[in-house]
């Protein structure tokens, strides 16, 4: 199944060019156009699912996660990599087509070391670089 208005469906169908990293019958992986790390690859199934909230079949989920290891090998990520799946608006999912981010090529902070802003459980303890309290 495809969504004719979905950019990722168009990429999966080769209607929009991209810098392909890997492809098989079930998915395609390509370099992110706005990378957050030296290596930032997106893995998308060729069938359309909006996100993890769209009952993605187990075989698709498992396959996409298994492909992360292939991407890491292709991209030379010998020191590790991060996988990330955003689902829905509050998670900042910018394209409503299930996809897995593979990030690497440098040391990344742990998620609990990042500034989550006013929504953080420790928002009352967040300060800017000059020591001014940001939240709370």
VOPAGU-2260 file (C-alpha; in pm, 1 decimal, decimal comma):
REM VOPAGU-2260
SITE   aa  ch    i         X         Y         Z
SITE  UNK   A    0       0,0       0,0       0,0
SITE  UNK   A    1     118,3     349,6     -83,9
SITE  UNK   A    2      12,0     704,7      -5,2
SITE  UNK   A    3      35,4     911,1    -323,3
SITE  UNK   A    4      96,0    1228,5    -119,1
SITE  UNK   A    5     378,7    1083,9      92,0
SITE  UNK   A    6     732,4    1190,5       4,4
SITE  UNK   A    7     877,5     869,2     152,2
SITE  UNK   A    8     640,8     655,3     -56,5
SITE  UNK   A    9     765,9     845,5    -362,3
SITE  UNK   A   10    1127,8     784,8    -259,1
SITE  UNK   A   11    1054,8     414,4    -205,3
SITE  UNK   A   12     898,8     397,6    -553,4
SITE  UNK   A   13    1203,3     577,8    -706,0
SITE  UNK   A   14     987,4     872,5    -812,1
SITE  UNK   A   15    1208,1    1113,6    -615,7
SITE  UNK   A   16    1586,9    1076,9    -631,6
SITE  UNK   A   17    1782,9    1033,1    -312,4
SITE  UNK   A   18    2128,0     921,5    -202,6
SITE  UNK   A   19    2049,4     553,2    -156,3
SITE  UNK   A   20    2259,3     359,0      91,6
SITE  UNK   A   21    2077,8      22,5      81,8
SITE  UNK   A   22    1770,1    -136,6     -73,7
SITE  UNK   A   23    1590,7    -469,5     -71,7
SITE  UNK   A   24    1236,6    -590,2    -145,9
SITE  UNK   A   25    1094,0    -455,1     181,2
SITE  UNK   A   26    1279,7    -130,2     251,0
SITE  UNK   A   27    1510,1     138,7     124,1
SITE  UNK   A   28    1770,3     335,1     321,7
SITE  UNK   A   29    1905,5     674,4     224,3
SITE  UNK   A   30    2107,5     962,3     366,1
SITE  UNK   A   31    1901,0    1218,8     557,0
SITE  UNK   A   32    1886,9    1556,8     380,7
SITE  UNK   A   33    1929,8    1737,7     714,8
SITE  UNK   A   34    2178,8    1518,1     903,4
SITE  UNK   A   35    2217,5    1553,8    1278,6
SITE  UNK   A   36    2541,1    1351,6    1285,0
SITE  UNK   A   37    2817,6    1273,3    1033,1
SITE  UNK   A   38    2616,4     958,6     953,3
SITE  UNK   A   39    2238,3     999,0     946,3
SITE  UNK   A   40    2049,5     742,2     741,9
SITE  UNK   A   41    1674,8     683,9     721,3
SITE  UNK   A   42    1533,0     335,1     671,1
SITE  UNK   A   43    1178,2     328,6     537,2
SITE  UNK   A   44     953,1      38,5     445,8
SITE  UNK   A   45     829,2      53,2      87,8
SITE  UNK   A   46     473,1       9,7     213,0
SITE  UNK   A   47     312,2     305,0     387,4
SITE  UNK   A   48     257,0     305,6     762,9
SITE  UNK   A   49     226,5     641,5     938,2
SITE  UNK   A   50     426,0     533,7    1244,0
SITE  UNK   A   51     448,9     276,5    1520,2
SITE  UNK   A   52      89,6     370,8    1602,0
SITE  UNK   A   53     -23,0     233,0    1263,3
SITE  UNK   A   54       4,9    -141,2    1340,6
SITE  UNK   A   55     326,9    -191,4    1146,2
SITE  UNK   A   56     360,0    -568,6    1094,2
SITE  UNK   A   57     621,6    -741,1    1309,3
SITE  UNK   A   58     811,3    -863,3    1004,9
SITE  UNK   A   59     845,3    -505,3     877,7
SITE  UNK   A   60     954,9    -373,7    1218,7
SITE  UNK   A   61    1203,1    -655,0    1265,9
SITE  UNK   A   62    1339,6    -622,1     916,0
SITE  UNK   A   63    1391,7    -244,8     943,1
SITE  UNK   A   64    1571,1    -286,3    1275,5
SITE  UNK   A   65    1784,2    -570,1    1137,6
SITE  UNK   A   66    1887,1    -345,2     847,0
SITE  UNK   A   67    2040,2     -97,7    1095,8
SITE  UNK   A   68    2336,6    -335,4    1133,6
SITE  UNK   A   69    2385,0    -343,7     755,7
SITE  UNK   A   70    2374,8      35,4     742,8
SITE  UNK   A   71    2631,0      56,3    1024,7
SITE  UNK   A   72    2861,4    -178,5     831,9
SITE  UNK   A   73    2815,2      10,2     503,3
SITE  UNK   A   74    2884,8     344,2     673,8
SITE  UNK   A   75    3178,9     214,9     879,9
SITE  UNK   A   76    3021,7     271,1    1221,2
SITE  UNK   A   77    3261,0      46,2    1412,9
SITE  UNK   A   78    3221,2     231,1    1744,7
SITE  UNK   A   79    2843,4     206,3    1762,2
SITE  UNK   A   80    2532,7     378,0    1635,0
SITE  UNK   A   81    2197,5     501,7    1759,0
SITE  UNK   A   82    1858,6     402,9    1624,3
SITE  UNK   A   83    1567,0     638,4    1668,8
SITE  UNK   A   84    1198,4     610,9    1581,7
SITE  UNK   A   85     975,4     916,5    1627,1
SITE  UNK   A   86     600,0     857,0    1638,6
SITE  UNK   A   87     352,9    1143,1    1616,5
SITE  UNK   A   88     353,2    1518,6    1657,2
SITE  UNK   A   89     485,6    1540,6    2014,8
SITE  UNK   A   90     785,4    1327,3    1914,7
SITE  UNK   A   91     862,4    1565,7    1623,6
SITE  UNK   A   92     789,5    1309,9    1353,4
SITE  UNK   A   93     821,3    1535,4    1050,0
SITE  UNK   A   94     718,4    1280,6     784,6
SITE  UNK   A   95     420,5    1063,3     873,5
SITE  UNK   A   96     568,6     747,9     722,3
SITE  UNK   A   97     725,6     498,9     963,3
SITE  UNK   A   98    1103,1     528,2     948,0
SITE  UNK   A   99    1410,0     442,1    1150,0
SITE  UNK   A  100    1695,3     688,3    1192,9
SITE  UNK   A  101    2047,6     545,3    1209,6
SITE  UNK   A  102    2286,3     799,9    1361,4
SITE  UNK   A  103    2658,7     774,7    1418,2
SITE  UNK   A  104    3005,4     891,7    1336,4
SITE  UNK   A  105    3072,6    1061,4    1669,1
SITE  UNK   A  106    2998,9    1059,9    2039,4
SITE  UNK   A  107    2634,9    1141,8    2115,7
SITE  UNK   A  108    2497,0    1250,0    2450,7
SITE  UNK   A  109    2267,6    1006,7    2625,4
SITE  UNK   A  110    1902,5    1113,1    2595,7
SITE  UNK   A  111    1885,3    1187,3    2969,3
SITE  UNK   A  112    2181,2    1427,8    2934,0
SITE  UNK   A  113    1997,2    1646,7    2684,5
SITE  UNK   A  114    1794,2    1959,4    2755,9
SITE  UNK   A  115    1428,1    1861,6    2715,3
SITE  UNK   A  116    1307,9    2216,9    2789,1
SITE  UNK   A  117     996,8    2297,4    2989,7
SITE  UNK   A  118     862,6    1943,0    2944,0
SITE  UNK   A  119    1156,5    1785,3    3124,8
SITE  UNK   A  120    1097,5    1624,9    3461,9
SITE  UNK   A  121    1393,9    1829,6    3582,3
SITE  UNK   A  122    1284,1    2154,8    3412,2
SITE  UNK   A  123    1332,4    2349,1    3735,9
SITE  UNK   A  124    1704,6    2265,2    3719,5
SITE  UNK   A  125    1773,1    2371,2    3358,3
SITE  UNK   A  126    1998,5    2674,3    3315,2
SITE  UNK   A  127    2149,8    2839,7    3011,8
SITE  UNK   A  128    2526,1    2870,7    2956,1
SITE  UNK   A  129    2535,9    3191,4    3164,1
SITE  UNK   A  130    2370,3    3028,5    3464,7
SITE  UNK   A  131    2026,3    3182,1    3413,5
SITE  UNK   A  132    1731,7    2958,2    3494,9
SITE  UNK   A  133    1547,9    2872,9    3170,6
SITE  UNK   A  134    1240,4    2693,6    3303,4
SITE  UNK   A  135    1039,5    2681,9    3619,6
